[in-house]
Amino acid sequence: MERLKTKEATNYKTVSYNEISEQIKMLPNAYWGDVSRYISYLMYCANENEERKIQNLRAAIKEGEESGFHNDFDPDTFLQKIKSERHNG
C-alpha cells in the first residue's frame, strides 16, 4: 500500500507571559497557580482532542470497510441527491 504524503497546517499565535498570567488570575480555580501548569493543561486538552478525532476516523473507516460493497450503487445518482439536498436544505 502506497503511503500518502501529507503536509500539516500549523497555526501559531504568540502570547506573552503577562497575557497568560492575567488570564490565569481571572480563573476561579486556584489550581492554575502558575503558567506552566496552565500551558501543560492546554496542551493535554489539545492532544486529547486530536486523539479523539483519530479514534473517530478509525472507527468510521472500520465501519465503512465492514459495510461491504453495494453492487447497485450509482455514484452519479448519489452525487445528484447530495447536491439537491444541499441546495434544498
Sequence and secondary structure as in RCSB ss.txt:
>XXXX:A:sequence
MERLKTKEATNYKTVSYNEISEQIKMLPNAYWGDVSRYISYLMYCANENEERKIQNLRAAIKEGEESGFHNDFDP
DTFLQKIKSERHNG
>XXXX:A:secstr
                HHHHHHHHHHSS TT  SHHHHHHHHHHHHHHHHHHHHHHHHHHHHHHHHH   TT  H
HHHHHHHHHHHHH 
